[in-house]
Structures are given as C-alpha cells and as structure tokens.
C-alpha cells in the first residue's frame, strides 16, 4: 500500500512544473485619451465664471446640492447654470 502512495505522489507534477507550463503573458492595449473639441475645453471656464457670479447664498445652495446629490449632480445641467449660460449668450 505504501508503494501506491509513493507512485501517485511521484506522478503528480510539482507546483513549479504546472505554473511554468501554464504561464501566459497578457498585453493590454494602451488607453487613448478622449478627443476634446473647443466647446468642451471652454466648459470649465464657463463653470468657473458661473460660480464666480453667484451670491454667497447661491454658493451655499450649490454646495448643499453637491453634497446631497453626490455624483449625480452635474452643474452643467443645473437649471441655474443653463439660465445663466442663456443670458451670457444674449
């Protein structure tokens, strides 16, 4: 009986043998930066201008909205920003 155990143990591949034979290398494609047009680059400037135009009370309201809504808050889609932007264009 002890011979069977020795044979089966001897026939098993060692950990080094199994890992070296199955080792594969994976290459990931480089991440391309997003394409940005002029309109997209001007948005941060517009947002900063909008925030600077707010009163102290409006800035506090903006901060509360950001904290309550978290990641779902988008200043570029807010009613205040859109109304301000419409006035700026005129």
C-alpha positions in Angstrom: 0.0 0.0 0.0 2.8 2.4 0.7 4.2 1.8 -2.8 0.9 3.1 -4.3 1.1 6.3 -2.3 4.7 6.8 -3.4 3.9 6.3 -7.0 0.9 8.6 -7.1 2.9 11.3 -5.3 5.7 10.9 -7.7 3.5 11.1 -10.7 1.9 14.4 -9.7 3.5 17.5 -11.2 5.1 19.8 -8.7 3.8 23.3 -8.2 6.7 24.8 -10.2 6.1 22.5 -13.2 2.4 23.3 -13.5 2.8 27.1 -13.2 5.6 27.4 -15.6 3.9 25.4 -18.3 0.6 27.4 -18.0 2.2 30.9 -17.7 0.9 33.3 -20.3 1.6 36.9 -20.8 -1.3 39.3 -21.5 -0.7 42.6 -23.2 -3.2 45.4 -22.7 -3.9 47.9 -25.3 -2.8 51.5 -24.5 -5.6 53.8 -23.4 -6.2 56.6 -25.9 -7.1 60.0 -24.4 -10.5 61.2 -25.3 -10.9 63.6 -28.2 -11.7 67.1 -26.9 -13.1 69.8 -29.1 -13.0 73.6 -28.4 -16.5 73.6 -27.0 -15.6 71.0 -24.4 -12.5 72.9 -23.3 -14.4 76.1 -22.7 -16.9 74.5 -20.3 -14.6 74.6 -17.2 -14.1 78.3 -17.9 -17.9 78.8 -18.2 -18.4 76.9 -14.9 -15.9 78.9 -13.1 -17.4 82.2 -14.4 -20.8 81.0 -13.4 -19.6 80.1 -9.8 -17.9 83.5 -9.5 -21.1 85.2 -10.5 -23.1 83.5 -7.7 -24.0 85.3 -4.5 -22.8 83.9 -1.2 -26.3 82.4 -0.6 -26.3 80.8 -4.1 -22.8 79.3 -3.5 -24.0 77.8 -0.2 -27.0 76.4 -2.1 -24.7 74.9 -4.7 -22.6 73.3 -2.0 -25.6 71.7 -0.4 -26.8 70.4 -3.8 -23.4 68.9 -4.4 -23.3 67.2 -1.0 -26.9 65.9 -1.2 -26.8 64.7 -4.8 -23.2 63.4 -4.8 -22.0 62.0 -8.1 -25.4 62.5 -9.8 -25.0 66.3 -9.5 -23.9 67.9 -12.8 -23.5 71.7 -12.7 -23.6 71.9 -16.5 -27.1 70.5 -16.4 -28.4 72.5 -13.5 -31.2 75.0 -14.1 -29.2 77.9 -12.7 -26.2 77.2 -14.9 -28.4 76.8 -18.0 -30.3 80.0 -17.3 -27.0 81.9 -16.7 -25.5 80.5 -19.9 -28.6 81.6 -21.9 -28.2 85.1 -20.5 -24.5 85.1 -21.3 -25.0 84.2 -25.0 -27.5 87.1 -25.4 
